[in-house]
Amino acid sequence: MSDTPVKDKQGQYRRVAYYPGCALEGTGHAYNSSTKAVGKALGLELDEVKNWNCCGAMEVKNIDPKVQTYLSSRVMSIAANEMRADVVMAPCNGCYHNLKKAEHDLAHDQTSRDVVDRISRKAGHATYQPGQVETIHALDWIKHGLGEDGLKKRIRSSLKGLKVANYYGCMYTRPRHIFPEKDRGPGSESTSQPHFMDDLLEAAGAQNVEFPLKTACCGGAHTLSDSDTSTKLVLNILRAAEAAGADVIATECPTCHAGLEMHQVRAEKVLGEKTTVKMLYFTQLLGVALGLSPRKVGVHENVSDGLDLLRSKGLT
Amino acid sequence: MTSLAQIESELDRFAPQAESAAAAQRLVVLAEEVLQHWIVARGGSPTSETREGFRLLALHRQGAGGVPSFNACRESCREIAYHYNLIAAEPDSPLAPQRQRMMALLTKHLLLFVSGKMQVEGLGEFCCASRPLRIESQ
């Protein structure tokens, strides 16, 4: 599947099985609504995976990685065997990462296959076979499903004048071996210097700033156990974005986004360190560029108030 | 070896300097020392080898041995090396102060990441209040 030429992916990605994951029903609600709204505006269709479950996230993975593999495989099994889908799109980095990891484990580890088969039989559904579906991120979906040229044609309100730091977080590209389609030369995503979000927002008119912390750790994994370290890591990311001249940090993961927003507030309260850079999901920025109202893409739901920024740039 | 607290303090006080090449060199040394703390705390002996011309990258590779999640700071190390190269190639560029600033922020990020990892692994002394708990658990 990873060898599919980019041009052929336009057809494949036009209609995909959509796996929003738990975060997009909670803190990442605006990411969910903006992803759906942008898809509709671009003519890209989403069929939500029926009766989907948690991907296993960090919690299950830490207790029993094989159970996490099963949970992710069940989502892919429903998509493949009940919905007859070829492609599953997961906009959350955590879900995307876990489905890719499950795919890799099932393709390379007999024990994982045995465990998944045993639990799947007990649960009464078809066992997922590696290769039945291709898991992609929302960035792949728009980048390959439509492309920059197609996006440019649909822009109604250019993001011109908006300086953006694109923040991908750490799970979108790591570990490299579970993303065999990346680092394949022109047209593919890079694990060391990801650029799909940069490409899409540039096509929408934004000015991307040089942001060397685009894949840096935000401390999301120990937000609860060691909040101070998380706050300092986030503060450093925010400061770097401001030093790079960014008005806004574009995000593509609900966990990263929530972490940046919450720790921006905490940094000011606990450390007395104020930063003013805003955070918006890349789908919110694309939505505004496509002529959708900020409310339609959930800007009012963000903790970081991006509405004033959009107004100041003439984008509302 | 400079303590992590001293390195953090120096990074917090950092301001771009006219001698950009010397400032960049100092920041690379600080980043190397951060990684040395991690390696020493895990019972290793920091390598003096280089990788792609940087001891920093060799130290990162050594530090990541057996700890795949340590690769989450790989790009920070590579960005430090990249910015060092930019400054070394154009020390008098008008962009040199900005590049120094970014190097300092990257080094700070590396320090915070490594400090966090050391806390999670129970390595080093970070908080006197936690010491009794650690001693009790040993």
HADDOCK unambig.tbl for C-alpha pairs under 7 A between the chains (distance, minus, plus):
assign (segid A and resid 170 and name CA) (segid B and resid 72 and name CA) 6.46 0.50 0.50
assign (segid A and resid 192 and name CA) (segid B and resid 75 and name CA) 6.51 0.50 0.50
assign (segid A and resid 212 and name CA) (segid B and resid 79 and name CA) 6.32 0.50 0.50
assign (segid A and resid 213 and name CA) (segid B and resid 76 and name CA) 6.90 0.50 0.50
assign (segid A and resid 216 and name CA) (segid B and resid 72 and name CA) 6.85 0.50 0.50
assign (segid A and resid 216 and name CA) (segid B and resid 73 and name CA) 6.74 0.50 0.50
assign (segid A and resid 216 and name CA) (segid B and resid 76 and name CA) 6.71 0.50 0.50
assign (segid A and resid 217 and name CA) (segid B and resid 72 and name CA) 6.39 0.50 0.50
assign (segid A and resid 229 and name CA) (segid B and resid 112 and name CA) 6.80 0.50 0.50
assign (segid A and resid 229 and name CA) (segid B and resid 116 and name CA) 6.27 0.50 0.50
assign (segid A and resid 233 and name CA) (segid B and resid 109 and name CA) 6.34 0.50 0.50
assign (segid A and resid 233 and name CA) (segid B and resid 112 and name CA) 6.33 0.50 0.50
assign (segid A and resid 236 and name CA) (segid B and resid 105 and name CA) 6.61 0.50 0.50
assign (segid A and resid 236 and name CA) (segid B and resid 109 and name CA) 6.50 0.50 0.50
assign (segid A and resid 240 and name CA) (segid B and resid 102 and name CA) 6.80 0.50 0.50
assign (segid A and resid 240 and name CA) (segid B and resid 105 and name CA) 6.39 0.50 0.50
